[in-house]
Amino acid sequence: GVLAILLLSFIRALESFEVPLLIGIPGGQQTITTALYRSIRTGLTPRYGEASAYAVLLVIAITIPEIPRVVRLVRAVVLSLREQPFVEAARAQGASPLFVLRRHVLPHVLPVVIAYAALSVGWAVLFESALGFLGAGVQEPTPSIGGLLGCCLIYYRSQPGLILFPTIYLALLVTAANLVGEGLRRPLEGGQIGRAHV
């Protein structure tokens, strides 16, 4: 019972403190991103250069807004599993909370999180490409799809291939990421939530 209480308390603490911090407070994400940028820049710039520090910051800035969504998703799945008959049966047989968590809850939570992560890759690629197109993405020595589109925009009439091929690549990459996410999500719709893992 102690482990289950600790896990639920941890999820509630994340939801009640971190999630409003990241979503609800105006400038909350900007404050966190600025602090991360300063610490990463001072730590990575002397050793790897400004471009590497900026790329790490960009990855962090893309992933921070996803944290509240993943926390809410995991909490919803765990709360729905708590009421399932196979979890109640395992508890009635005297299984420890760690056993119930490892044997019945984790096999249901992990595929959902993996599928959500695969579907989020397409969003992250589009977001990075948009930032690169506007000039706020990865800086010049490092190639980027959005950076390619942004610098080749002035040649769209004389050399349309310079814009066409990166655009086709971007569309194929996002489509492939979404198909992988859909392929991971489909088995979950087949009623896996109602089955016990023995």
C-alpha positions as CSV (number, residue, x, y, z in Angstrom):
1,G,0.0,0.0,0.0
2,V,2.9,2.4,0.7
3,L,4.3,2.2,-2.8
4,A,0.9,2.8,-4.4
5,I,0.4,5.8,-2.1
6,L,3.8,7.1,-3.0
7,L,3.3,6.7,-6.7
8,L,-0.1,8.3,-6.6
9,S,1.2,11.2,-4.5
10,F,4.1,11.7,-6.9
11,I,1.7,11.9,-9.9
12,R,-0.6,14.3,-8.0
13,A,2.4,16.4,-7.1
14,L,3.5,16.6,-10.6
15,E,0.0,17.4,-11.8
16,S,-0.7,20.0,-9.1
17,F,2.7,21.8,-9.2
18,E,4.7,21.2,-12.4
19,V,1.8,21.1,-14.8
20,P,0.3,24.5,-13.9
21,L,3.8,25.9,-13.7
22,L,4.4,24.8,-17.3
23,I,0.9,25.6,-18.6
24,G,-0.9,28.1,-16.5
25,I,1.6,30.7,-15.3
26,P,2.3,33.4,-18.0
27,G,6.0,33.3,-18.8
28,G,6.5,30.0,-16.9
29,Q,8.0,28.2,-19.9
30,Q,10.0,31.3,-20.9
31,T,11.5,31.5,-17.4
32,I,12.4,27.8,-17.3
33,T,13.8,27.9,-20.9
34,T,15.9,31.0,-20.1
35,A,17.3,29.4,-17.0
36,L,18.1,26.2,-18.9
37,Y,19.6,28.2,-21.8
38,R,22.0,30.0,-19.4
39,S,23.1,26.9,-17.6
40,I,23.5,24.9,-20.8
41,R,25.3,27.7,-22.6
42,T,27.8,28.1,-19.7
43,G,28.3,24.4,-19.5
44,L,28.5,23.4,-23.2
45,T,29.7,26.4,-25.0
46,P,33.4,26.3,-23.9
47,R,33.6,22.6,-24.7
48,Y,31.4,22.1,-27.8
49,G,30.6,25.5,-29.2
50,E,27.6,27.8,-29.4
51,A,25.8,25.6,-32.1
52,S,25.8,22.6,-29.8
53,A,24.5,24.5,-26.8
54,Y,21.7,26.0,-29.0
55,A,20.7,22.6,-30.4
56,V,20.5,21.1,-26.9
57,L,18.3,24.1,-25.8
58,L,16.1,23.6,-28.8
59,V,15.5,20.0,-28.0
60,I,14.7,20.9,-24.4
61,A,12.3,23.7,-25.5
62,I,10.5,21.3,-27.7
63,T,10.1,18.6,-25.1
64,I,9.2,20.7,-22.0
65,P,5.6,21.4,-23.2
66,E,5.0,17.7,-23.7
67,I,5.7,16.9,-20.0
68,P,2.3,17.9,-18.7
69,R,0.5,16.0,-21.5
70,V,2.4,12.8,-20.7
71,V,1.8,13.2,-17.0
72,R,-1.9,13.5,-17.6
73,L,-2.0,10.6,-20.0
74,V,-0.2,8.3,-17.5
75,R,-2.4,9.4,-14.7
76,A,-5.5,8.8,-16.7
77,V,-4.4,5.3,-17.7
78,V,-3.3,4.4,-14.1
79,L,-6.6,5.6,-12.6
80,S,-8.6,3.6,-15.2
81,L,-6.5,0.5,-14.5
82,R,-6.9,0.8,-10.7
83,E,-10.6,-0.1,-11.1
84,Q,-10.1,-3.1,-13.5
85,P,-11.1,-6.5,-12.3
86,F,-7.7,-8.1,-12.8
87,V,-6.0,-5.5,-10.6
88,E,-8.6,-6.0,-7.9
89,A,-8.2,-9.8,-8.2
90,A,-4.4,-9.5,-7.8
91,R,-4.9,-7.3,-4.7
92,A,-7.5,-9.7,-3.3
93,Q,-5.0,-12.6,-3.7
94,G,-2.5,-10.7,-1.6
95,A,-0.1,-9.5,-4.3
96,S,2.2,-6.7,-3.2
97,P,1.7,-3.2,-4.8
98,L,5.1,-3.5,-6.5
99,F,4.0,-6.8,-8.1
100,V,0.7,-5.2,-9.2
101,L,2.5,-2.2,-10.6
102,R,5.1,-4.3,-12.4
103,R,2.9,-7.1,-13.6
104,H,-0.4,-5.4,-14.4
105,V,0.0,-1.6,-14.6
106,L,3.3,-1.1,-16.4
107,P,2.4,-3.4,-19.4
108,H,-0.6,-1.2,-20.0
109,V,1.0,2.1,-19.4
110,L,4.2,1.6,-21.5
111,P,2.6,1.0,-24.8
112,V,0.4,4.0,-24.5
113,V,3.3,6.2,-23.6
114,I,5.4,4.7,-26.5
115,A,2.6,5.3,-29.0
116,Y,2.1,8.9,-27.8
117,A,5.9,9.5,-28.1
118,A,5.9,8.2,-31.6
119,L,3.0,10.4,-32.5
120,S,4.7,13.4,-30.9
121,V,7.8,13.0,-33.1
122,G,5.8,14.4,-36.1
123,W,4.8,17.4,-34.1
124,A,8.4,18.0,-32.9
125,V,9.8,17.8,-36.5
126,L,7.2,20.3,-37.7
127,F,7.9,22.6,-34.8
128,E,11.7,22.5,-35.4
129,S,11.2,23.0,-39.1
130,A,9.0,26.0,-38.5
131,L,11.6,27.5,-36.1
132,G,14.4,26.8,-38.6
133,F,12.3,28.4,-41.4
134,L,11.9,31.6,-39.3
135,G,15.6,31.6,-38.4
136,A,15.2,30.7,-34.8
137,G,16.1,27.0,-35.1
138,V,19.4,25.3,-35.3
139,Q,22.0,27.8,-36.5
140,E,23.8,27.8,-39.9
141,P,26.7,25.3,-39.7
142,T,24.2,22.6,-38.7
143,P,21.7,21.6,-41.4
144,S,18.0,21.7,-40.8
145,I,15.0,21.1,-43.0
146,G,13.4,24.4,-42.0
147,G,16.7,26.2,-42.4
148,L,17.0,24.8,-45.9
149,L,13.5,26.0,-46.7
150,G,14.2,29.4,-45.3
151,C,17.4,30.1,-47.1
152,C,16.2,28.8,-50.4
153,L,12.9,30.7,-50.4
154,I,14.4,33.5,-52.5
155,Y,15.1,31.0,-55.3
156,Y,11.6,29.5,-55.5
157,R,10.9,30.8,-59.0
158,S,14.2,30.1,-60.7
159,Q,15.0,26.8,-58.8
160,P,11.8,25.3,-57.5
161,G,13.6,22.0,-56.7
162,L,15.5,23.7,-53.9
163,I,12.2,24.1,-52.0
164,L,10.4,21.1,-53.4
165,F,12.7,18.3,-52.3
166,P,13.1,19.5,-48.6
167,T,9.3,19.9,-48.5
168,I,8.7,16.4,-49.8
169,Y,11.3,15.0,-47.4
170,L,9.6,16.9,-44.5
171,A,6.2,15.6,-45.5
172,L,7.5,12.0,-45.8
173,L,9.2,12.2,-42.4
174,V,6.2,13.5,-40.6
175,T,3.9,10.9,-42.4
176,A,6.3,8.1,-41.5
177,A,6.4,9.2,-37.8
178,N,2.6,9.3,-37.7
179,L,2.3,5.9,-39.3
180,V,4.7,4.4,-36.8
181,G,2.6,6.0,-34.0
182,E,-0.6,4.7,-35.5
183,G,0.9,1.2,-35.9
184,L,1.8,1.3,-32.2
185,R,-1.6,2.6,-31.2
186,R,-3.8,0.1,-33.1
187,P,-2.9,-3.0,-31.0
188,L,-4.0,-1.0,-27.9
189,E,-7.5,-0.5,-29.3
190,G,-7.9,-4.2,-29.6
191,G,-9.0,-4.5,-26.0
192,Q,-5.6,-4.9,-24.4
193,I,-6.8,-2.8,-21.4
194,G,-9.2,-5.5,-20.3
195,R,-6.7,-8.3,-20.4
196,A,-4.5,-9.4,-17.5
197,H,-0.8,-10.0,-18.0
198,V,0.0,-13.3,-16.3
